Amino acid sequence: MSIREDLITYIKKNLTKDFKSTTELPWQKDGQALYLKNFKFIYVDRPQTTQEPLFDTLDGGGAVLETTITSVYIATDAKNLPKTYAEQVQLIKQARLIEEGVSQKTTLVETEFKGDALSTKIEVSQVRTIIN
């Protein structure tokens, strides 16, 4: 399975009573955010992967650090925050631990107000070392 599928499965198993998960991507074809239309639904975006050289060897080998960041989006009514909001965010942050063979596992949580909505973006970042 892919990291996106793993995250969706994990989130479905760890939903609080106020939230629902979906397998849809968080964007419509016109680039509009679905999560801002569908409050309390949790959306998982496609992972973004980058690689940077770690070291090279004289025989042409070496290693790279591969970083995969998968963003999770939630929007809620900013005036009526669900009682389980903080718990749900904490559970999603723990999703960084689900993948094996990863050397660094971190999350970054960003929130912002968009009109009457509180938009939350949780970036699940995983770094693995790949030996060439």
C-alpha positions as CSV (number, residue, x, y, z in Angstrom):
1,M,0.0,0.0,0.0
2,S,1.0,3.6,-0.4
3,I,1.6,6.1,2.4
4,R,-1.7,7.8,1.4
5,E,-3.6,4.6,1.6
6,D,-1.9,3.8,4.9
7,L,-2.9,7.2,6.3
8,I,-6.5,6.9,5.2
9,T,-6.8,3.5,6.8
10,Y,-5.2,4.8,10.0
11,I,-7.5,7.8,10.1
12,K,-10.6,5.7,9.5
13,K,-9.6,3.5,12.5
14,N,-9.0,6.6,14.7
15,L,-11.9,8.9,14.0
16,T,-13.5,10.8,16.9
17,K,-17.3,11.1,17.0
18,D,-17.3,14.5,15.4
19,F,-15.3,13.8,12.2
20,K,-15.6,11.6,9.1
21,S,-12.9,10.5,6.6
22,T,-13.0,10.4,2.9
23,T,-10.9,8.8,0.2
24,E,-11.4,11.8,-2.1
25,L,-8.5,14.2,-2.8
26,P,-8.9,17.6,-1.1
27,W,-9.2,19.6,-4.3
28,Q,-11.7,19.9,-7.1
29,K,-10.7,20.2,-10.7
30,D,-10.8,24.0,-10.6
31,G,-8.4,24.0,-7.6
32,Q,-11.1,24.8,-5.0
33,A,-10.6,23.2,-1.7
34,L,-13.2,20.5,-1.0
35,Y,-12.4,20.5,2.7
36,L,-13.6,24.1,3.0
37,K,-17.0,23.0,1.6
38,N,-17.3,19.9,3.7
39,F,-16.6,20.8,7.3
40,K,-15.4,18.0,9.6
41,F,-14.3,15.7,6.8
42,I,-10.7,14.6,6.8
43,Y,-8.9,14.7,3.4
44,V,-5.5,13.2,2.6
45,D,-3.6,14.6,-0.3
46,R,-1.1,12.8,-2.6
47,P,2.4,12.5,-1.1
48,Q,5.1,14.8,-2.4
49,T,8.6,13.2,-2.5
50,T,12.0,14.9,-2.7
51,Q,15.5,13.4,-2.7
52,E,18.8,15.1,-1.7
53,P,22.3,13.5,-1.8
54,L,23.7,12.4,1.5
55,F,27.1,11.2,0.3
56,D,28.9,9.7,-2.7
57,T,31.5,7.0,-2.8
58,L,34.5,6.6,-5.2
59,D,33.0,3.4,-6.7
60,G,29.8,5.3,-7.8
61,G,27.7,4.4,-4.9
62,G,26.3,6.6,-2.3
63,A,23.1,7.5,-0.4
64,V,20.3,9.9,-0.6
65,L,17.7,11.2,1.9
66,E,14.2,10.7,0.6
67,T,11.6,12.9,2.2
68,T,7.9,12.2,1.7
69,I,5.4,14.7,2.9
70,T,1.7,13.9,2.9
71,S,-0.8,16.7,3.8
72,V,-4.0,16.0,5.7
73,Y,-6.7,18.7,5.7
74,I,-9.6,19.5,8.0
75,A,-11.9,22.5,8.2
76,T,-14.4,23.3,10.9
77,D,-16.7,26.1,11.8
78,A,-14.4,28.4,13.7
79,K,-17.2,29.7,16.0
80,N,-18.4,26.2,17.0
81,L,-15.2,24.1,17.2
82,P,-16.1,20.4,17.7
83,K,-15.4,19.1,21.2
84,T,-13.1,16.4,19.9
85,Y,-11.1,18.7,17.6
86,A,-7.9,18.7,19.6
87,E,-8.1,14.9,20.1
88,Q,-8.6,14.3,16.4
89,V,-5.6,16.5,15.5
90,Q,-3.5,14.6,18.1
91,L,-4.5,11.3,16.6
92,I,-3.6,12.4,13.1
93,K,-0.2,13.7,14.3
94,Q,0.5,10.2,15.7
95,A,0.0,8.7,12.2
96,R,3.7,9.6,11.5
97,L,4.6,6.4,13.4
98,I,2.7,4.0,11.1
99,E,5.5,3.5,8.5
100,E,8.4,1.1,9.0
101,G,12.0,1.7,8.0
102,V,11.8,5.5,8.4
103,S,14.6,7.4,10.1
104,Q,12.8,10.6,10.9
105,K,9.1,11.0,11.5
106,T,7.6,14.4,12.1
107,T,4.4,16.4,11.8
108,L,3.7,20.1,11.3
109,V,0.3,21.5,12.1
110,E,-0.8,24.8,10.5
111,T,-4.1,26.5,11.2
112,E,-5.6,29.6,9.6
113,F,-9.0,31.3,9.5
114,K,-10.6,31.4,6.1
115,G,-13.9,33.3,6.5
116,D,-15.9,31.5,9.1
117,A,-13.8,28.3,8.8
118,L,-10.8,27.2,10.8
119,S,-8.6,25.4,8.3
120,T,-6.1,22.8,9.7
121,K,-3.3,21.3,7.6
122,I,-1.2,18.5,9.1
123,E,1.9,17.6,7.2
124,V,3.2,14.1,8.0
125,S,6.8,14.0,7.0
126,Q,8.9,10.8,6.8
127,V,12.6,10.7,5.9
128,R,14.4,7.5,4.8
129,T,17.9,6.8,3.8
130,I,18.3,5.1,0.4
131,I,21.7,3.4,-0.4
132,N,22.6,3.4,-4.1
